[in-house]
């Protein structure tokens, strides 16, 4: 009977990608094809994203419009790919699994600290301090994402 449960659960599970600035869209879609998992890409009207093997959901342009659409669509057991800590927190509250483009798996154990670091960085910027941007993407980040994403999928199915 576990095979039937696996099959039924697998049909319902989906991967949702906050795709506006996600560098691993193609890699994630390729991996999802291997497991026959549905993929939804969310972006606003300022982006045109069309990837074979994924359904693109385009929402109106606006502050956090794609984020709210992702939260509305995600369910317990889904996997969400985002680099946005706020979106990650909302998806975790809906019992979804959440991972970022570098392979960091968000959890109840690390989300508060990440949200606090975002808050302190915003306060520093508002006070006039310069905060360095992200470094150039590395192969290690791609490898970490792929390894952790595959592990997360196996955990969910």
C-alpha positions as CSV (number, residue, x, y, z in Angstrom):
1,X,0.0,0.0,0.0
2,X,2.9,2.5,0.5
3,X,3.3,2.7,-3.3
4,X,-0.3,3.9,-3.7
5,X,0.2,6.5,-1.1
6,X,3.4,7.6,-2.7
7,X,1.7,7.9,-6.1
8,X,-1.3,9.9,-4.7
9,X,0.8,12.2,-2.7
10,X,3.2,12.8,-5.6
11,X,0.3,13.9,-7.8
12,X,-0.6,16.5,-5.3
13,X,2.8,17.8,-4.5
14,X,4.1,20.7,-6.5
15,X,7.2,23.0,-6.7
16,X,6.5,26.7,-6.7
17,X,9.3,29.0,-7.8
18,X,9.4,32.8,-7.0
19,X,10.9,33.2,-10.4
20,X,11.5,36.9,-10.9
21,X,15.2,36.8,-10.0
22,X,15.8,33.1,-9.5
23,X,19.1,31.8,-11.0
24,X,18.1,28.2,-10.6
25,X,14.8,28.0,-12.5
26,X,16.0,25.8,-15.3
27,X,18.0,23.5,-12.9
28,X,14.9,23.1,-10.7
29,X,12.6,22.4,-13.6
30,X,15.0,19.8,-14.9
31,X,15.1,18.0,-11.6
32,X,11.3,18.2,-11.2
33,X,10.9,16.5,-14.6
34,X,13.0,13.6,-13.3
35,X,10.5,13.1,-10.5
36,X,7.4,14.0,-12.5
37,X,6.6,16.9,-10.2
38,X,4.4,19.8,-11.3
39,X,6.3,23.2,-11.4
40,X,4.7,26.6,-11.1
41,X,6.7,29.7,-11.9
42,X,5.4,33.0,-10.4
43,X,6.5,36.4,-11.8
44,X,5.0,39.8,-12.3
45,X,4.2,41.5,-15.6
46,X,7.7,43.1,-15.8
47,X,9.2,39.6,-16.5
48,X,8.6,37.2,-19.3
49,X,9.5,33.7,-18.2
50,X,8.7,30.6,-20.3
51,X,10.4,27.4,-19.4
52,X,9.5,24.0,-21.0
53,X,8.1,21.7,-18.4
54,X,6.7,24.5,-16.1
55,X,3.5,26.5,-15.9
56,X,4.1,30.3,-15.6
57,X,1.7,32.3,-13.5
58,X,2.0,36.0,-14.2
59,X,0.5,38.4,-11.7
60,X,0.1,42.2,-11.8
61,X,3.1,44.3,-11.1
62,X,3.2,45.6,-7.6
63,X,5.0,45.4,-4.3
64,X,4.9,41.7,-3.2
65,X,2.1,40.7,-5.6
66,X,4.0,37.6,-6.7
67,X,4.7,36.7,-3.1
68,X,1.1,36.9,-2.1
69,X,0.1,34.8,-5.1
70,X,2.7,32.2,-4.1
71,X,1.4,32.1,-0.5
72,X,-2.2,31.7,-1.8
73,X,-1.2,28.8,-4.0
74,X,1.1,26.8,-1.8
75,X,-0.1,24.0,0.4
76,X,1.3,21.7,3.0
77,X,3.8,19.4,1.4
78,X,4.7,21.7,-1.5
79,X,8.2,22.9,-2.0
80,X,8.8,26.7,-2.6
81,X,12.0,28.1,-4.0
82,X,12.6,31.7,-3.0
83,X,15.3,34.0,-1.6
84,X,12.8,36.2,0.1
85,X,12.8,35.6,3.9
86,X,9.3,37.1,4.4
87,X,7.8,34.8,1.7
88,X,9.7,31.9,3.2
89,X,8.2,32.6,6.6
90,X,4.6,32.8,5.2
91,X,5.1,29.5,3.3
92,X,6.5,27.8,6.4
93,X,3.4,28.8,8.3
94,X,1.4,26.9,5.7
95,X,3.6,23.8,6.3
96,X,5.3,24.0,2.9
97,X,9.0,23.2,2.6
98,X,11.1,26.1,1.5
99,X,14.6,26.4,0.0
100,X,16.6,29.2,-1.5
101,X,18.7,29.3,-4.7
102,X,21.9,28.5,-2.7
103,X,20.5,25.3,-1.1
104,X,19.6,26.8,2.3
105,X,16.6,25.0,3.6
106,X,14.4,27.4,5.6
107,X,13.0,26.0,8.8
108,X,11.3,27.0,12.0
109,X,14.8,26.9,13.5
110,X,16.4,29.5,11.3
111,X,13.7,31.7,9.9
112,X,13.5,34.1,12.9
113,X,17.3,34.8,12.8
114,X,17.1,35.3,9.0
115,X,14.2,37.8,9.4
116,X,16.1,39.6,12.1
117,X,19.2,39.9,9.9
118,X,17.0,41.3,7.1
119,X,15.6,43.8,9.6
120,X,18.9,45.0,10.9
121,X,20.3,45.3,7.3
122,X,17.3,47.5,6.3
123,X,17.8,49.7,9.4
124,X,21.5,50.1,8.5
125,X,20.7,51.1,4.9
126,X,18.1,53.5,6.2
127,X,20.8,55.0,8.4
128,X,23.0,55.6,5.4
129,X,25.4,52.6,5.8
130,X,26.4,50.8,2.7
131,X,25.7,47.1,2.6
132,X,27.6,44.9,0.1
133,X,25.5,43.1,-2.4
134,X,25.8,39.4,-3.2
135,X,29.0,38.0,-4.7
136,X,29.1,36.4,-8.1
137,X,27.3,33.0,-8.2
138,X,29.6,30.0,-7.8
139,X,29.5,26.4,-9.0
140,X,29.4,25.4,-5.3
141,X,26.2,27.3,-4.8
142,X,24.6,25.5,-7.8
143,X,25.8,22.1,-6.5
144,X,24.5,22.9,-3.0
145,X,21.2,23.8,-4.4
146,X,20.9,20.7,-6.5
147,X,21.9,18.4,-3.7
148,X,19.7,19.9,-1.1
149,X,16.7,20.3,-3.5
150,X,16.9,16.6,-4.4
151,X,17.1,15.7,-0.7
152,X,14.1,17.9,0.0
153,X,12.1,16.3,-2.8
154,X,12.9,12.8,-1.4
155,X,11.9,13.9,2.0
156,X,8.5,15.1,0.7
157,X,7.7,12.1,-1.4
